[in-house]
């Protein structure tokens, strides 16, 4: 049985349409929405579980899903396994970076002590200093103790596990030490070495996902540090 709509020659099979609905009403029918490319991987896995539950619960309505519910569940299990592996890798990397930084700081401190000893033995003699394979520098006019670093600012990096850090320049500073804390920042033992910078900005890497506190102190020509800045918190993605 065939009938016509509006235009001459525009024919529609009435068996494919609701008796009381024309083409316009079908064009306006609702469609599903999930916003898949706006979700992070954890949210995507949760969404998949939710959809799987809904379609399984209403299997009478969704009789032939594509892919099957079993296949969808398997794919989501794989995703959750990869998420867990990535998080474990991030934690392991953060631990390795922290351990490397601590070892590097230990070497810096030890070399600083060797420099003090060499200076004592050399008593200002450049030739003696060169025997230790150290550079020679002229005496610098002291600028006084390094002040406390002020107005530290942070922002999430474009890459996971990283945070951009910046602060105003400090007169007389030759380097800056950065520390991070992932628990109570009021407990001194919770702070750990995170990196060095020779400019008033840097990017910290290898951080664990979640909230982190960051602080900075300046070092002068005599390598003595000033006070640390006030802690600034940031969310690491």
Short mmCIF file of the C-alpha atoms (twelve columns), coordinates in Angstrom:
data_MODEL
# 
_entry.id   MODEL 
# 
loop_
_atom_site.group_PDB 
_atom_site.id 
_atom_site.type_symbol 
_atom_site.label_atom_id 
_atom_site.label_alt_id 
_atom_site.label_comp_id 
_atom_site.label_asym_id 
_atom_site.label_seq_id 
_atom_site.Cartn_x 
_atom_site.Cartn_y 
_atom_site.Cartn_z 
_atom_site.pdbx_PDB_model_num 
ATOM 1   C CA . UNK A 1   0.000  0.000  0.000  1 
ATOM 2   C CA . UNK A 2   1.523  3.343  -1.098 1 
ATOM 3   C CA . UNK A 3   0.474  6.929  -0.439 1 
ATOM 4   C CA . UNK A 4   2.090  10.266 -1.373 1 
ATOM 5   C CA . UNK A 5   3.398  13.244 0.689  1 
ATOM 6   C CA . UNK A 6   3.294  16.897 -0.333 1 
ATOM 7   C CA . UNK A 7   5.285  16.736 -3.557 1 
ATOM 8   C CA . UNK A 8   4.035  14.915 -6.587 1 
ATOM 9   C CA . UNK A 9   6.177  11.849 -7.120 1 
ATOM 10  C CA . UNK A 10  7.474  11.736 -3.502 1 
ATOM 11  C CA . UNK A 11  6.229  8.319  -2.468 1 
ATOM 12  C CA . UNK A 12  6.542  6.697  0.988  1 
ATOM 13  C CA . UNK A 13  5.829  3.150  2.050  1 
ATOM 14  C CA . UNK A 14  3.326  3.561  4.889  1 
ATOM 15  C CA . UNK A 15  4.565  0.343  6.462  1 
ATOM 16  C CA . UNK A 16  7.861  2.145  7.308  1 
ATOM 17  C CA . UNK A 17  6.202  5.123  9.002  1 
ATOM 18  C CA . UNK A 18  3.892  5.674  11.925 1 
ATOM 19  C CA . UNK A 19  0.400  6.194  10.556 1 
ATOM 20  C CA . UNK A 20  0.219  9.614  12.232 1 
ATOM 21  C CA . UNK A 21  3.778  10.754 11.488 1 
ATOM 22  C CA . UNK A 22  5.357  12.226 8.392  1 
ATOM 23  C CA . UNK A 23  9.047  12.469 7.389  1 
ATOM 24  C CA . UNK A 24  9.615  15.640 9.433  1 
ATOM 25  C CA . UNK A 25  8.665  13.977 12.707 1 
ATOM 26  C CA . UNK A 26  11.097 11.108 12.093 1 
ATOM 27  C CA . UNK A 27  13.942 13.491 11.326 1 
ATOM 28  C CA . UNK A 28  13.438 14.977 14.817 1 
ATOM 29  C CA . UNK A 29  13.599 11.683 16.740 1 
ATOM 30  C CA . UNK A 30  16.004 11.594 19.696 1 
ATOM 31  C CA . UNK A 31  19.439 9.958  19.415 1 
ATOM 32  C CA . UNK A 32  21.864 8.633  22.020 1 
ATOM 33  C CA . UNK A 33  24.554 10.860 23.531 1 
ATOM 34  C CA . UNK A 34  27.663 9.975  25.552 1 
ATOM 35  C CA . UNK A 35  30.274 12.650 24.758 1 
ATOM 36  C CA . UNK A 36  32.911 9.935  24.371 1 
ATOM 37  C CA . UNK A 37  35.800 12.203 23.383 1 
ATOM 38  C CA . UNK A 38  35.261 14.531 26.326 1 
ATOM 39  C CA . UNK A 39  35.824 11.739 28.875 1 
ATOM 40  C CA . UNK A 40  39.141 10.804 30.435 1 
ATOM 41  C CA . UNK A 41  39.963 7.100  30.461 1 
ATOM 42  C CA . UNK A 42  38.600 6.466  33.968 1 
ATOM 43  C CA . UNK A 43  35.344 8.211  33.072 1 
ATOM 44  C CA . UNK A 44  35.175 6.254  29.810 1 
ATOM 45  C CA . UNK A 45  35.506 2.931  31.651 1 
ATOM 46  C CA . UNK A 46  32.791 3.973  34.129 1 
ATOM 47  C CA . UNK A 47  30.533 5.008  31.255 1 
ATOM 48  C CA . UNK A 48  31.082 1.666  29.538 1 
ATOM 49  C CA . UNK A 49  30.138 -0.207 32.725 1 
ATOM 50  C CA . UNK A 50  27.003 1.924  33.049 1 
ATOM 51  C CA . UNK A 51  25.948 1.316  29.440 1 
ATOM 52  C CA . UNK A 52  26.694 -2.405 29.773 1 
ATOM 53  C CA . UNK A 53  24.490 -2.616 32.877 1 
ATOM 54  C CA . UNK A 54  21.652 -0.718 31.224 1 
ATOM 55  C CA . UNK A 55  21.635 -2.783 28.046 1 
ATOM 56  C CA . UNK A 56  22.021 -6.085 29.913 1 
ATOM 57  C CA . UNK A 57  19.187 -5.202 32.271 1 
ATOM 58  C CA . UNK A 58  16.987 -4.391 29.279 1 
ATOM 59  C CA . UNK A 59  18.073 -7.263 27.035 1 
ATOM 60  C CA . UNK A 60  14.487 -7.718 25.862 1 
ATOM 61  C CA . UNK A 61  14.740 -4.313 24.174 1 
ATOM 62  C CA . UNK A 62  18.364 -4.593 23.011 1 
ATOM 63  C CA . UNK A 63  18.248 -8.099 21.565 1 
ATOM 64  C CA . UNK A 64  21.220 -7.931 19.174 1 
ATOM 65  C CA . UNK A 65  23.791 -5.369 20.428 1 
ATOM 66  C CA . UNK A 66  26.828 -4.643 18.288 1 
ATOM 67  C CA . UNK A 67  29.343 -5.423 19.670 1 
ATOM 68  C CA . UNK A 68  27.894 -8.054 21.968 1 
ATOM 69  C CA . UNK A 69  27.706 -7.342 25.674 1 
ATOM 70  C CA . UNK A 70  30.401 -9.964 26.303 1 
ATOM 71  C CA . UNK A 71  32.731 -8.339 23.771 1 
ATOM 72  C CA . UNK A 72  32.076 -4.872 25.220 1 
ATOM 73  C CA . UNK A 73  32.815 -6.110 28.749 1 
ATOM 74  C CA . UNK A 74  36.075 -7.723 27.580 1 
ATOM 75  C CA . UNK A 75  37.225 -4.505 25.898 1 
ATOM 76  C CA . UNK A 76  36.422 -2.491 29.016 1 
ATOM 77  C CA . UNK A 77  38.301 -4.966 31.216 1 
ATOM 78  C CA . UNK A 78  41.323 -4.475 28.969 1 
ATOM 79  C CA . UNK A 79  40.977 -0.692 29.319 1 
ATOM 80  C CA . UNK A 80  40.833 -0.892 33.117 1 
ATOM 81  C CA . UNK A 81  43.887 -3.170 33.121 1 
ATOM 82  C CA . UNK A 82  45.801 -0.619 31.026 1 
ATOM 83  C CA . UNK A 83  44.676 2.220  33.311 1 
ATOM 84  C CA . UNK A 84  45.926 0.336  36.370 1 
ATOM 85  C CA . UNK A 85  49.242 -0.405 34.638 1 
ATOM 86  C CA . UNK A 86  49.667 3.251  33.678 1 
ATOM 87  C CA . UNK A 87  48.989 4.409  37.237 1 
ATOM 88  C CA . UNK A 88  51.444 1.875  38.620 1 
ATOM 89  C CA . UNK A 89  54.022 3.048  36.091 1 
ATOM 90  C CA . UNK A 90  53.489 6.686  37.062 1 
ATOM 91  C CA . UNK A 91  53.966 5.835  40.734 1 
ATOM 92  C CA . UNK A 92  57.115 3.844  39.941 1 
ATOM 93  C CA . UNK A 93  58.477 6.665  37.797 1 
ATOM 94  C CA . UNK A 94  57.782 9.215  40.538 1 
ATOM 95  C CA . UNK A 95  59.664 7.040  43.028 1 
ATOM 96  C CA . UNK A 96  62.609 6.675  40.630 1 
ATOM 97  C CA . UNK A 97  62.733 10.423 39.963 1 
ATOM 98  C CA . UNK A 98  62.618 11.136 43.697 1 
ATOM 99  C CA . UNK A 99  65.398 8.608  44.383 1 
ATOM 100 C CA . UNK A 100 67.515 10.002 41.557 1 
ATOM 101 C CA . UNK A 101 67.010 13.544 42.817 1 
ATOM 102 C CA . UNK A 102 67.987 12.568 46.343 1 
ATOM 103 C CA . UNK A 103 71.151 10.828 45.067 1 
ATOM 104 C CA . UNK A 104 72.020 13.860 42.941 1 
ATOM 105 C CA . UNK A 105 71.564 16.204 45.915 1 
ATOM 106 C CA . UNK A 106 73.799 13.939 48.003 1 
ATOM 107 C CA . UNK A 107 76.518 14.202 45.344 1 
ATOM 108 C CA . UNK A 108 76.097 17.987 45.172 1 
ATOM 109 C CA . UNK A 109 76.496 18.295 48.929 1 
ATOM 110 C CA . UNK A 110 79.568 16.054 48.896 1 
ATOM 111 C CA . UNK A 111 81.195 17.976 46.040 1 
ATOM 112 C CA . UNK A 112 80.457 21.201 47.885 1 
ATOM 113 C CA . UNK A 113 82.319 19.818 50.858 1 
ATOM 114 C CA . UNK A 114 85.238 18.841 48.607 1 
ATOM 115 C CA . UNK A 115 85.292 22.388 47.239 1 
ATOM 116 C CA . UNK A 116 85.533 23.751 50.778 1 
ATOM 117 C CA . UNK A 117 88.430 21.408 51.493 1 
ATOM 118 C CA . UNK A 118 90.246 22.270 48.233 1 
ATOM 119 C CA . UNK A 119 89.824 25.997 48.924 1 
ATOM 120 C CA . UNK A 120 91.324 25.462 52.374 1 
ATOM 121 C CA . UNK A 121 94.324 23.586 50.971 1 
ATOM 122 C CA . UNK A 122 94.817 25.975 48.036 1 
ATOM 123 C CA . UNK A 123 94.557 29.096 50.175 1 
ATOM 124 C CA . UNK A 124 93.678 31.112 47.090 1 
ATOM 125 C CA . UNK A 125 96.293 29.504 44.771 1 
ATOM 126 C CA . UNK A 126 94.672 28.867 41.383 1 
ATOM 127 C CA . UNK A 127 97.264 26.256 40.343 1 
ATOM 128 C CA . UNK A 128 96.459 24.130 43.390 1 
ATOM 129 C CA . UNK A 129 92.714 24.355 42.691 1 
ATOM 130 C CA . UNK A 130 93.311 23.181 39.104 1 
ATOM 131 C CA . UNK A 131 95.048 20.051 40.421 1 
ATOM 132 C CA . UNK A 132 91.644 18.908 41.745 1 
ATOM 133 C CA . UNK A 133 90.128 19.322 38.246 1 
ATOM 134 C CA . UNK A 134 87.987 22.155 39.565 1 
ATOM 135 C CA . UNK A 135 87.349 25.468 37.921 1 
ATOM 136 C CA . UNK A 136 88.718 28.689 39.362 1 
ATOM 137 C CA . UNK A 137 86.552 31.680 40.085 1 
ATOM 138 C CA . UNK A 138 87.310 35.112 41.378 1 
ATOM 139 C CA . UNK A 139 86.052 36.077 44.800 1 
ATOM 140 C CA . UNK A 140 82.574 37.568 44.632 1 
ATOM 141 C CA . UNK A 141 81.249 40.365 46.712 1 
ATOM 142 C CA . UNK A 142 78.727 38.830 49.112 1 
ATOM 143 C CA . UNK A 143 75.132 39.869 48.476 1 
ATOM 144 C CA . UNK A 144 73.935 38.691 51.868 1 
ATOM 145 C CA . UNK A 145 71.565 35.857 52.722 1 
ATOM 146 C CA . UNK A 146 69.112 34.822 50.006 1 
ATOM 147 C CA . UNK A 147 65.609 36.120 50.649 1 
ATOM 148 C CA . UNK A 148 62.540 33.918 50.805 1 
ATOM 149 C CA . UNK A 149 61.131 33.200 47.350 1 
ATOM 150 C CA . UNK A 150 57.801 34.952 46.905 1 
ATOM 151 C CA . UNK A 151 54.690 34.557 44.735 1 
ATOM 152 C CA . UNK A 152 55.286 31.031 43.434 1 
ATOM 153 C CA . UNK A 153 52.734 30.105 40.771 1 
ATOM 154 C CA . UNK A 154 51.922 26.729 39.251 1 
ATOM 155 C CA . UNK A 155 49.869 25.451 36.339 1 
ATOM 156 C CA . UNK A 156 49.130 21.965 34.957 1 
ATOM 157 C CA . UNK A 157 51.469 20.945 32.143 1 
ATOM 158 C CA . UNK A 158 50.272 19.703 28.769 1 
ATOM 159 C CA . UNK A 159 51.637 16.282 29.708 1 
ATOM 160 C CA . UNK A 160 50.546 13.851 32.465 1 
ATOM 161 C CA . UNK A 161 52.667 13.817 35.610 1 
ATOM 162 C CA . UNK A 162 54.089 17.291 35.009 1 
ATOM 163 C CA . UNK A 163 53.552 20.754 36.532 1 
ATOM 164 C CA . UNK A 164 54.895 24.115 35.341 1 
ATOM 165 C CA . UNK A 165 56.301 26.299 38.155 1 
ATOM 166 C CA . UNK A 166 57.332 29.973 38.052 1 
ATOM 167 C CA . UNK A 167 58.327 32.724 40.503 1 
ATOM 168 C CA . UNK A 168 59.840 36.238 40.401 1 
ATOM 169 C CA . UNK A 169 63.644 36.465 39.930 1 
ATOM 170 C CA . UNK A 170 65.762 36.740 43.097 1 
ATOM 171 C CA . UNK A 171 68.760 39.094 43.059 1 
ATOM 172 C CA . UNK A 172 72.012 37.239 43.635 1 
ATOM 173 C CA . UNK A 173 70.493 33.774 43.240 1 
ATOM 174 C CA . UNK A 174 72.567 31.277 41.267 1 
ATOM 175 C CA . UNK A 175 70.113 28.376 41.460 1 
ATOM 176 C CA . UNK A 176 66.779 27.326 42.930 1 
ATOM 177 C CA . UNK A 177 65.835 24.109 44.732 1 
ATOM 178 C CA . UNK A 178 62.290 22.742 44.385 1 
ATOM 179 C CA . UNK A 179 60.602 20.332 46.765 1 
ATOM 180 C CA . UNK A 180 57.260 18.524 46.563 1 
ATOM 181 C CA . UNK A 181 54.876 17.058 49.116 1 
ATOM 182 C CA . UNK A 182 51.883 14.768 48.500 1 
ATOM 183 C CA . UNK A 183 50.529 14.578 52.059 1 
ATOM 184 C CA . UNK A 184 50.412 17.063 54.940 1 
ATOM 185 C CA . UNK A 185 52.623 20.047 53.902 1 
ATOM 186 C CA . UNK A 186 52.929 21.210 57.515 1 
ATOM 187 C CA . UNK A 187 55.068 18.134 58.317 1 
ATOM 188 C CA . UNK A 188 58.667 18.836 57.284 1 
ATOM 189 C CA . UNK A 189 59.462 15.135 56.816 1 
ATOM 190 C CA . UNK A 190 56.835 14.903 54.063 1 
ATOM 191 C CA . UNK A 191 58.829 17.181 51.731 1 
ATOM 192 C CA . UNK A 192 61.128 15.663 49.091 1 
ATOM 193 C CA . UNK A 193 63.621 16.981 46.578 1 
ATOM 194 C CA . UNK A 194 61.998 17.511 43.153 1 
ATOM 195 C CA . UNK A 195 64.572 19.331 41.050 1 
ATOM 196 C CA . UNK A 196 66.914 22.273 40.475 1 
ATOM 197 C CA . UNK A 197 66.514 25.318 38.261 1 
ATOM 198 C CA . UNK A 198 68.883 28.092 37.225 1 
ATOM 199 C CA . UNK A 199 66.044 30.341 36.040 1 
ATOM 200 C CA . UNK A 200 62.871 31.520 37.743 1 
ATOM 201 C CA . UNK A 201 60.711 28.878 36.044 1 
ATOM 202 C CA . UNK A 202 60.839 25.153 35.401 1 
ATOM 203 C CA . UNK A 203 58.703 22.072 34.734 1 
ATOM 204 C CA . UNK A 204 58.574 19.277 37.307 1 
ATOM 205 C CA . UNK A 205 58.174 15.782 35.847 1 
ATOM 206 C CA . UNK A 206 57.456 12.296 37.138 1 
ATOM 207 C CA . UNK A 207 54.792 13.472 39.575 1 
ATOM 208 C CA . UNK A 208 52.062 11.174 40.831 1 
ATOM 209 C CA . UNK A 209 48.479 11.917 39.760 1 
ATOM 210 C CA . UNK A 210 46.599 13.860 42.424 1 
ATOM 211 C CA . UNK A 211 47.170 16.866 44.655 1 
ATOM 212 C CA . UNK A 212 50.749 18.010 45.229 1 
ATOM 213 C CA . UNK A 213 52.306 20.898 47.149 1 
ATOM 214 C CA . UNK A 214 55.371 22.684 45.771 1 
ATOM 215 C CA . UNK A 215 57.874 25.079 47.353 1 
ATOM 216 C CA . UNK A 216 61.043 26.831 46.144 1 
ATOM 217 C CA . UNK A 217 64.170 28.252 47.776 1 
ATOM 218 C CA . UNK A 218 67.008 30.314 46.298 1 
ATOM 219 C CA . UNK A 219 70.743 29.567 46.566 1 
ATOM 220 C CA . UNK A 220 73.357 32.311 46.414 1 
ATOM 221 C CA . UNK A 221 76.992 32.440 45.309 1 
ATOM 222 C CA . UNK A 222 78.086 30.657 48.491 1 
ATOM 223 C CA . UNK A 223 75.551 27.832 47.815 1 
ATOM 224 C CA . UNK A 224 73.747 28.593 51.063 1 
ATOM 225 C CA . UNK A 225 69.964 28.403 50.591 1 
ATOM 226 C CA . UNK A 226 67.435 30.962 51.703 1 
ATOM 227 C CA . UNK A 227 64.060 30.181 53.231 1 
ATOM 228 C CA . UNK A 228 61.569 28.128 51.256 1 
ATOM 229 C CA . UNK A 229 58.565 29.831 49.734 1 
ATOM 230 C CA . UNK A 230 55.066 29.261 51.022 1 
ATOM 231 C CA . UNK A 231 53.681 25.954 49.658 1 
ATOM 232 C CA . UNK A 232 51.511 26.162 46.551 1 
ATOM 233 C CA . UNK A 233 49.150 23.304 45.694 1 
ATOM 234 C CA . UNK A 234 48.340 21.978 42.234 1 
ATOM 235 C CA . UNK A 235 46.444 18.999 40.786 1 
ATOM 236 C CA . UNK A 236 48.590 16.650 38.704 1 
ATOM 237 C CA . UNK A 237 46.716 14.862 35.949 1 
# 
